[in-house]
Structures are given as structure tokens and as C-alpha cells.
Amino acid sequence: MQFAQVIGQAALKEKLRGLQAQNRISHALMLVAKEGTGGLPLALSFAQYLVCEKVSRQSPEPSLFDPTAPTLQTSQTDSCGVCPPCKKAAAFAHPDIHYSFPTVSSKSIDKPRCSDFMVEWRTFLQEQPYGNLFDWIERIKEKENSQGKITTYECEDINKKLSRKSFESPFKILILWMPEMLEKEGNKLLKIIEEPPADTLFMLVTENESLVLPTIHSRCQVIRLPMLSAGEIENNLVEREGASPALAKQLAQLADGNFREAQQQLQHTEEGWQIRLRDWLNAILRTGPLAQVKWVEEISKLGREKQKQFLRYVIHVLETAIRMQATGQMPAVGEEEAAVAIKLNRLIGIEQLEALSREMNKATYYIERNAHAKMLFHALTLRVYHVIQDKVVLLMPSDTDE
């Protein structure tokens, strides 16, 4: 993967090129990247840049880590994409670029290592470089509720692979995706991260920095990725996904800086979230309990991802209504969203809108943790009714603790 294929993050691309040119790369980098911001693509593109033959060097024996070495001179701001190392890196098959990631056990694989899943991993990187852990586990699981994990067997394998000499490149690179999925097994990596073999680079890519083992976190140079702008997402939906400009603009607003979320919303535009929201509000405010039960039954049949997408759509509409009340202006949204926002503003004030938004966020949190869908949406329906009908502001636990 080349830098040009990574959405946005221009400042960080320049920073990584500068670290390489000045031989100031830490032996262990940690890219902290929220879902859909491009942490894994950035690591993949930097790895390809490092092994590219056309990235010319002044030093005859290049070093990534010695600031006393001469500054490396290169006229290229990206890997060439055509030399043999680039082609291997682009196919995720370069012998000196290693990958570690969460895996699951199965009937045929009792002691899972990443080497058991390389075919699926390469396909995942080619098809969903902005995918998340759920997308990856869905590809490799054999049973429901499989939980991904970086196993002790994989940690042992990492130590073995990195203790060997490099094959083609002057250095070895390990891209470790989701280090937060390391539990106590991660302690087996402490020594090799702190005192790595010569010319070995670790690149850890995490979505949740707080869950990374502190002993590993403290050994890394941390680089944090900002969220993507709506414009960057909008342009890439048009160019990469073939979305219409109008739809791309709407989805970019919904995505909240998350390109993976925008892709998911694009795939499910036929779901008709506007109609589903309209039916829900009608059931709550007009047609009554029977209609509410029917609506809950229908949404409970959807998968977790679609349920989350619906709730994110509702949050987007609520935020639109809040901005309209606060500024007196109409945000740049679709006609359906604007119509619902206007109706909500006639019924309730900003405090109630914010309360509803908190309830949707809380429901999303519980869905991610496998809450029972029917019970969750029944409870949520009742809460929405009381907020709108009775003009109450329901407090979350964190509110009462303050």
C-alpha cells in the first residue's frame, strides 16, 4: 500500500518520512487511531515506503534508528509501487514485513497463530483496509460470539520470527494490529520490544490506547491520528466507492470522521433508515403499544452492525435538530433529515434532544456488548416516549455521579 492510498493524514505522512530521513525512528511506534481513521493503512504504507528500492539513501548501509548517521537523501515522497519489494509489500507477502493480529480457535486450529490465517488476512487488507475488529473476526470465525485474541502461541511465534535475520531488506518490520487484544500473554513480548534485534521495527496499531498493557505502552513512541474531515470522507466516497456527490455529502456528515462507518452506511443505504425512524416516532407518539412491539420485533431481527448504524443515524438527526435550535440555521443535510429535525424541534427543546442523543449513545454501547436486542429497544422506546411526551430529561449514571 502506498501513502497515496491512505485517506488524509498528510501531516503524519510527512512526519514519518522525516523520521526515516533523519534516522530517528523509535524501535517501537504505536499508532493510536480511532476506527476508520486509517491507522492500519498508514502502517502498511510506511512499511512499504521503508522497503522500497527507489527511496534512495545517502548512507551505503542504511539505519532507521541512528540519529548520528548521515541524513538520508530521497526525492520520493511515496514508495514507487513498481520495484520488486514494493510489489511484494503491496501483496502483503514481503518476507521482512510480518503481521500479528487477533485470531480465533476452531475445530481445525486449537493453538491459533497468525500464520494460520495469512490467506484470509491478505484478502481482508485488500478488500477492507479500513475495516475493524468485528469485520475481521466475521471473516474467520466458525461459531457465533467468537472473541478475537492475540494468543500466547502467537507471542512465541513473534519472538522466533524476529530473532532471525532479514531476508531481503536491511531490517525487519512487525505490524501488530490491535495490541489491546493482548492480555498477560503480552508480557512475553516485553524483552524483545525493549531490546529488539538489530534493525527491527515494531509498529503497533491500536484503537483503544487505554487497554494496551502499560508495560508495552511505555516502551513505544506514540503517534496519534486525528479524525478524518467530512470533506476527505466525501471525496473518497465519490472517488473510491462511486457514490453520488449528494449521497457522499450526507454520509460524510453521518460518519463523524470514520471512513469505515461511511462505507457501511453506503452499503446499507437501501435499508431506509429515514422510514424506520419515521415509523418508530409514529409508533411512540401516535399508533401506540402494538405498533411499538411490531417495530421492536422488526429491528431486533437486524444484525448488531445494522442496529448500530440505525442508532448513529438517529444521533445524526438529533444533532441536526440541536444545531438548528442553537444557531437558527439549517445545516447541510438531506431533506428527510431536515424534515424530521424540524418536527422534533416543534415538540421538544435542546435539553430533551441532548437527553435522547445520550440514550442513543448508551444503546449503541450496550449493543456492542451483546445486549439482548428486544429488551434494549423496548426499554429505549419507553425512554424516548417519556422524553418527548413528558418533556423529561433522563439521567445517565454518569450524570447522577457528578
Secondary structure as GFF3:
##gff-version 3
##sequence-region A 1 402
A	DSSP	three_ten_helix	3	5	.	.	.	ID=ss1
A	DSSP	alpha_helix	10	21	.	.	.	ID=ss2
A	DSSP	beta_strand	28	32	.	.	.	ID=ss3
A	DSSP	alpha_helix	39	51	.	.	.	ID=ss4
A	DSSP	alpha_helix	84	90	.	.	.	ID=ss5
A	DSSP	beta_strand	97	100	.	.	.	ID=ss6
A	DSSP	three_ten_helix	114	117	.	.	.	ID=ss7
A	DSSP	alpha_helix	118	127	.	.	.	ID=ss8
A	DSSP	alpha_helix	133	140	.	.	.	ID=ss9
A	DSSP	alpha_helix	152	163	.	.	.	ID=ss10
A	DSSP	beta_strand	172	177	.	.	.	ID=ss11
A	DSSP	three_ten_helix	179	181	.	.	.	ID=ss12
A	DSSP	three_ten_helix	184	189	.	.	.	ID=ss13
A	DSSP	alpha_helix	190	194	.	.	.	ID=ss14
A	DSSP	beta_strand	200	206	.	.	.	ID=ss15
A	DSSP	three_ten_helix	209	211	.	.	.	ID=ss16
A	DSSP	alpha_helix	214	217	.	.	.	ID=ss17
A	DSSP	beta_strand	221	224	.	.	.	ID=ss18
A	DSSP	alpha_helix	230	241	.	.	.	ID=ss19
A	DSSP	alpha_helix	245	255	.	.	.	ID=ss20
A	DSSP	alpha_helix	259	267	.	.	.	ID=ss21
A	DSSP	three_ten_helix	269	271	.	.	.	ID=ss22
A	DSSP	alpha_helix	273	282	.	.	.	ID=ss23
A	DSSP	pi_helix	283	287	.	.	.	ID=ss24
A	DSSP	alpha_helix	289	300	.	.	.	ID=ss25
A	DSSP	alpha_helix	304	327	.	.	.	ID=ss26
A	DSSP	alpha_helix	335	347	.	.	.	ID=ss27
A	DSSP	alpha_helix	350	368	.	.	.	ID=ss28
A	DSSP	alpha_helix	373	389	.	.	.	ID=ss29
A	DSSP	alpha_helix	397	401	.	.	.	ID=ss30
###
